[in-house]
Amino acid sequence: MYLIIITTTLLAGLVLFLRGGTLHNHLVLEAENIFKQAGFDTQLEYPQQLPDSRLDFIDLLVQRGNCMICIEIETSARYVLTNATKADQLGMPLIVVVPNRKVKKAVQKKLAQAQITAGGFRIYVLLLSEVEKGFTNYFPLFSSVNDKWKNKKTNQI
């Protein structure tokens, strides 16, 4: 019983810490779980000093070895160019996670019109359901297949 109360309190506190709405925060936490399971270190609402001396936050920063990737959650296309510019100024690749196909299409259209990259890399726009497969396709060396997992299949002759 106490464990349930403590867990609920911690999760509520974490959700209050995140700056987005309920859907935004849900997508951030789900994306974080996917990256953690793939062996990435993650940091929520990661503060970054921009070249113009402003302090801004990355929804989710994922890191493995010397590879760092910005993950921004967009529930509309409103701030995608701001977030793409932020990632570009930081020189980091960007993956934008969206909640549905309508938002995905709007975000892709806005990015295509602006012809913007992030850190010189193509910006990927993925539904939450596409994140795991999507980033392992784009970064095949980070596939969980190549991770610390043991091969349970044994070929005995």
C-alpha positions as CSV (number, residue, x, y, z in Angstrom):
1,M,0.0,0.0,0.0
2,Y,2.8,2.4,0.9
3,L,4.6,1.5,-2.3
4,I,1.6,2.5,-4.3
5,I,1.3,5.8,-2.5
6,I,5.0,6.6,-2.9
7,T,5.0,5.6,-6.6
8,T,1.9,7.7,-7.3
9,T,3.4,10.7,-5.5
10,L,6.7,10.4,-7.4
11,L,5.0,10.1,-10.8
12,A,2.7,13.0,-10.0
13,G,5.8,15.1,-9.0
14,L,7.6,14.1,-12.2
15,V,4.6,15.1,-14.4
16,L,4.4,18.4,-12.6
17,F,8.1,18.9,-13.3
18,L,7.7,18.5,-17.1
19,R,6.6,21.7,-18.8
20,G,4.1,20.3,-21.3
21,G,0.5,19.3,-21.1
22,T,-0.7,15.8,-20.2
23,L,-0.4,14.3,-23.7
24,H,3.1,16.0,-24.2
25,N,4.3,14.6,-20.8
26,H,2.9,11.1,-21.6
27,L,4.8,11.1,-24.9
28,V,8.0,12.3,-23.2
29,L,7.9,9.5,-20.6
30,E,7.0,6.8,-23.1
31,A,9.9,7.9,-25.5
32,E,12.2,8.0,-22.5
33,N,11.3,4.4,-21.6
34,I,12.0,3.3,-25.2
35,F,15.4,4.9,-25.3
36,K,16.3,3.5,-21.8
37,Q,15.4,0.0,-22.9
38,A,17.8,0.4,-25.8
39,G,20.6,1.3,-23.5
40,F,20.6,5.1,-23.8
41,D,21.1,7.4,-20.8
42,T,18.2,9.9,-20.7
43,Q,17.6,13.3,-19.2
44,L,14.3,15.1,-19.1
45,E,13.9,18.8,-19.6
46,Y,17.7,19.1,-20.1
47,P,18.9,22.7,-19.8
48,Q,21.1,24.0,-22.6
49,Q,22.9,27.4,-23.0
50,L,22.3,28.6,-26.6
51,P,24.9,30.6,-28.5
52,D,22.9,33.8,-27.9
53,S,23.3,33.2,-24.1
54,R,19.6,32.2,-23.7
55,L,18.8,29.1,-21.6
56,D,16.4,26.7,-23.2
57,F,15.4,23.1,-22.5
58,I,15.4,19.9,-24.5
59,D,12.3,17.7,-23.8
60,L,14.5,14.6,-23.7
61,L,18.2,14.3,-24.3
62,V,19.4,10.8,-25.0
63,Q,23.0,9.8,-25.0
64,R,25.0,6.7,-25.6
65,G,28.7,6.9,-25.7
66,N,29.6,10.1,-27.5
67,C,26.3,10.2,-29.4
68,M,23.8,12.8,-28.1
69,I,20.4,13.2,-29.7
70,C,17.7,15.8,-29.0
71,I,14.2,14.4,-28.7
72,E,11.4,17.0,-28.9
73,I,7.8,16.2,-28.5
74,E,5.4,18.2,-30.6
75,T,1.6,17.9,-30.1
76,S,1.2,20.5,-32.9
77,A,3.4,22.1,-35.5
78,R,3.5,25.4,-33.7
79,Y,7.0,25.2,-32.1
80,V,8.8,22.8,-34.4
81,L,10.9,25.4,-36.2
82,T,12.0,26.9,-32.8
83,N,13.0,23.4,-31.6
84,A,14.7,22.6,-34.9
85,T,16.7,25.8,-34.7
86,K,17.6,25.1,-31.1
87,A,19.0,21.6,-32.0
88,D,20.8,23.1,-35.0
89,Q,22.4,25.8,-32.8
90,L,23.5,23.0,-30.4
91,G,24.9,21.0,-33.3
92,M,22.8,17.9,-32.3
93,P,20.6,15.6,-34.4
94,L,16.9,15.9,-33.7
95,I,14.1,13.4,-33.6
96,V,10.6,14.9,-33.3
97,V,8.0,12.6,-31.7
98,V,4.3,13.3,-32.6
99,P,1.0,11.9,-31.3
100,N,-0.8,11.2,-34.6
101,R,-0.5,11.2,-38.4
102,K,-2.2,14.6,-38.8
103,V,0.4,16.3,-36.6
104,K,3.2,14.3,-38.3
105,K,2.1,15.6,-41.7
106,A,1.9,19.2,-40.5
107,V,5.3,19.0,-38.8
108,Q,6.9,17.5,-41.9
109,K,5.4,20.1,-44.1
110,K,6.6,23.0,-41.9
111,L,10.1,21.5,-41.8
112,A,10.2,20.9,-45.5
113,Q,9.2,24.5,-46.2
114,A,11.9,25.9,-44.0
115,Q,14.5,23.4,-45.4
116,I,16.1,23.3,-41.9
117,T,18.5,20.6,-40.5
118,A,19.6,20.0,-37.0
119,G,23.3,20.0,-36.5
120,G,23.7,19.3,-40.2
121,F,21.6,16.2,-39.9
122,R,18.2,15.3,-41.4
123,I,15.3,15.8,-38.8
124,Y,13.2,12.7,-38.3
125,V,9.5,13.0,-37.4
126,L,8.1,9.8,-35.8
127,L,4.9,8.7,-34.2
128,L,5.5,7.2,-30.8
129,S,4.8,3.7,-32.2
130,E,7.6,4.3,-34.8
131,V,10.3,5.5,-32.3
132,E,11.9,2.1,-31.5
133,K,12.0,0.8,-35.0
134,G,12.8,4.3,-36.4
135,F,15.8,5.1,-34.4
136,T,17.3,1.6,-34.7
137,N,17.0,1.9,-38.5
138,Y,18.7,5.3,-38.5
139,F,21.3,4.3,-35.9
140,P,21.8,0.5,-36.6
141,L,24.8,0.2,-34.3
142,F,22.5,1.1,-31.4
143,S,20.1,-1.7,-32.0
144,S,19.3,-3.7,-28.9
145,V,20.4,-6.7,-31.0
146,N,23.9,-5.3,-30.7
147,D,23.6,-4.5,-27.1
148,K,24.5,-6.4,-23.9
149,W,21.8,-9.0,-24.4
150,K,22.9,-12.6,-24.4
151,N,22.1,-14.8,-27.4
152,K,19.7,-17.4,-26.0
153,K,19.9,-19.5,-29.1
154,T,22.5,-22.2,-29.0
155,N,23.4,-24.3,-31.9
156,Q,24.4,-27.7,-30.6
157,I,25.4,-30.3,-33.0
